[in-house]
Amino acid sequence: MKGLPQRSALIGSCAGGLFLLLGACSQGPVEFCLDGEFDLGARYQGLRPAGGETYATRFCYIVEGDRVMFRSRGQSNPDMQGDWAVAFLPPDTVRIVNRGSPPDVEFSGKPVSNEALRYVRVDPRRLLAEIEARPEWITEHSQDELYVLQYPGNPFPTKVTVTDGRVRQARTLADIPLRGRVPVTWRWQWEQEDSPRLTLLVEDDPVFVATGSWQTLSPGEAARLWERSGGQEPVQVPGDRWPARISLEIRDLGQDAYLVTGVRTGFAHIVIDTDDGLVVGDAPTGWVELQQLPPADLVPGFGISGLSENFIDFLRERFPETRIRAVALTHVHDDHAGGARAFAAAGADVYAPKPVAGFLESALNRTTMPDDRLSAAAGEVTVIPVTGRLAIGDDVELLVLPAGPHVDSALGVLATKAGVFFQSDLHVPRSDDDTPREKRAATECWFAEWAVANLPPDTIVVNSHTPPRTPVSRLARYLESDACGAWRKSR
Ligand SMILES: [Zn+2]
């Protein structure tokens, strides 16, 4: 085929061994790693929605036969450092690998090969090899250097540019909350054959700038790669829960306040049934995994507005006589604010902390937004800025928090009759302990100090990601813990 790279170009060095197509190195599995800086601000997960907030990040991809492991080290938020690993074991098993705290968690019973390949082809050598090995995915090859590929299970074509036997660029589209249907581009520079430079762009914003490298795993590490952590039997979970699922349930918090859980895995929202309609905390949306090529949404098919539209349908069924009066966006992070178009389409007022209200209003109204209920109604989102304390009717108050370790501006929703305060990503306890989780101590102690000073003492604090309900009296005990003592000294 004209334009396909010479076969010799597909054979890279592999620490002295040979690396052929999708096969393994003769000396053991090869790990491809990207080391660089990830811009959480450009990802809309930083302290503020502006680029330039970068954190050291490492993505590693290991392939052995049809098994794939992805390991990541970096920050998912300004206040969340973490390592995680996931193994794809075709045909139908995904394993969350918990080397530091066994057992692993396994999801079985759902085909995983296509997802595994979205990790494999981030390695530009493997992407090139795949193009040669799978001509049935090439839908166009109009210029010598450009391949248009339609990968199974992906909605958008991917355009790959290859010159002199090297991938220069791979470009596709993704539906990204607060951005719309926008280009995502992997741009490769090959000044050094064994350490290409990657710039991963979302629109024109560099999100991840990194250097790639290949190394053969030692025989010892290779032998341990697919073992179960701690030699323990993994926790088994049905495959339909991977990577996320919708399983809506409503829990009564008393006095016309509710928590709706399972909006997607790990997302819960307060709903307050006021005399003049429902007030909701946060507008859920999708989550696009940028470490995959093409990027994939955790809940495929729901796009940017679909999760909130589905949530609204659930509320209409549960509260048929009641309008949706307002949604309060707790902070600017795309996973909490990105679904607000659905609430605007339902006629709700949209509130957000004042410093980010202007950004959110223009982001939510971008012309790049794919079709949804709001576009069908030719509607627009107006974001009402909140400062200090704002009452919504008699039963709800929005309280603005000062800048903290998670985000520069946030608000919480106080259901005054029920005495329940909803916030997102600030207080996220895993238990009813009197001390905060060590890894999250900075944010937890910061929030505890604010809550003790600003909330009525009998208030119960709930959050969007974990089940515990925390009385403010427990947050006062946080402040007496060693963890919060150390945090106070370090300020
Ligand atoms: Zn957040």
Residues whose N, C-alpha, C, O or C-beta is under 5 A from the ligand:
A	BS01	ZN	H333 D425
